[in-house]
Amino acid sequence: MEVGYDLFRRMPKRDVISWANMIDGYGRLGCVDVARGLFDDMGERDVVSCNVMVAGYVQNGYFKEALELFHDMLRERKFCPDRTTLVIALSAIAQLGNIKEGIAVHQYLEKNGFVVEGKLGVALIDMYAKSGSIEIAIQVFENIKERSVDHWNAVIGGLAIHGLGEVAFGLFIEMERLCVQPDDITFIGVLNACGHSGMAWVICIVEKISCNQEAGSRKHLISNRKDKGSKFRLSPSCSGGGNRGRSSYTRGSSWGRGGGSRGRGGGSRGYSGGGAFTPDKIDSLGRLMTWILRHTASKFNLDIRSDGYVKVQDLLKLNLQTVANIPLNSHTIADVRKAVIADNKQRFSLVEENGELFVRANQGHTLKAVKTESLLKPIISAEEVPVCVHGTYRENLPSILEHGLKCMKRLHIHFACGLPKDSDVISGMRENVNILIFLDVKKALEEGMELYFSENKVVLTEGFNGVIPVKYFERIESRPGRQLLYVGKDEDLVTGMQKLAIKTGAKLERPPCNKMNDVYQDQEL
């Protein structure tokens, strides 16, 4: 830098680029005072030179000073911050954990027309996660239309910070389904998240996926962590137990909800009694079977038929572990039969052909190899389905009213034949939904929508090209309370706040979300 400074000092005319280069050089060397002295001596500044100085502060841990300079830029109004400025400022805020500053910057960029994408999206997700608001971080992630691996890494890293290992792992699986190529940072984030949550069982699954991707460097990374995995201890925060327990992320924009609510046999899923977390062997087997038969059979090179069936013997050969830390290949056919019988939502079917036992998931697939006509029974008349209701969450309603109900990454949209706990309702809806959307079955069938029953009496449809338009909604109600929000006949939305004409494409404002359990829809039914 001495040679560079000598040349700089001899320059007859120094433009903003040369000034910025010198400031950047001294900042990278850690000479922040020298860099600031040069910055103060500049006769004319631009946004680039300011960005370089703010970045120098951040690189050397002077986060408050970086924010002060950022605020000076806003006050002076000689030039406006650009995307780089905002990324650097958000980085400083993330290190300080100052959520109020972060919200103010977020409001500024929205007010001034900045699109949250690219590095700006990554910085915003990271800021909210490190400032203690993983809920908003997830919202930002979900609202980014074109997501790169960096966005996925940012939210997985945030989930790791908050100890949400199972949600992070579910998001990693979603990357696989969407063909988003993970990088080493992804694997490190997932392993850290699952390690903090005591999920030693997940190491084997991550390693298997890594091998299938032929990611040699990642296999080395995972093998280095595998021995450490044996030291992890399952705790109530892992998989369905404890205050932070959540079921896995299982759908395109669907986040884990109420992990304990899916308990088979009436108990919280994953507990076998007592104060400590002791995963039940059969329950854990059922969880892994659900994930494989619905979403990942093809990834593990299982021969899955068009009706969803795979050979039980082939399933039991997979080198995977259940949440109970029991190798899948140590289970028996009798264990599989027990898991099918124990499932209180009847998610599985068994069939024996020529002495060979096959098993399938009855619905909920994302696997393209599974074909609707082979898996399901067609519904011919509306009389077969007196009640057809889809359960969702209030925060999803604005998007649904604008775009209709979508399959997302699944093959079908799911409906129940009644409400949870109704005597004839086996599956099709989570118990903690707060919005009920009733389908006008008669109108849908008359206008060519194909509806089907699954083996466990869930109503399934692809809609029209994966979407059910709003005009097929008979009504929408809140739950509990059954407040009427929408009546299909007059196509008006009724709420305590406002009245919307659906035909005009009006939107509801998204309500504030304060809890992880109130953020995203999960339709693992």
Secondary structure by P-SEA (a helix, b strand, c coil): caaaaaaaaacccccaaaaaaaaaaaaaacaaaaaaaaaaacccccaaaaaaaaaaaaaacaaaaaaaaaaaaaaaccccccaaaaaaaaaaaaaaccaaaaaaaaaaaaaacccccaaaaaaaaaaaaaaccaaaaaaaaaacccccaaaaaaaaaaaaaacaaaaaaaaaaaaaaacccccaaaaaaaaaaaaaaccccaaaaaaaaaaaacaaaaaaaaaaaaaaaaacccccccccccccccccccccccccccccccccccccccccccccccccaaaaaaaaaaaaaccccccccccccccccccaaaaaacccccccccccccccaaaaaaaaaacccccbbbbbcccbbbbbcccccccccccccccbbbbcccccccbbbbbbcccaaaaaaacccccccccbbbbbccccccccccccccccccbbbbbaaaaaaaacccccccccbbbbccccccccccccccccccccccccccccccccccccccccccccccccccccccccccccccccc
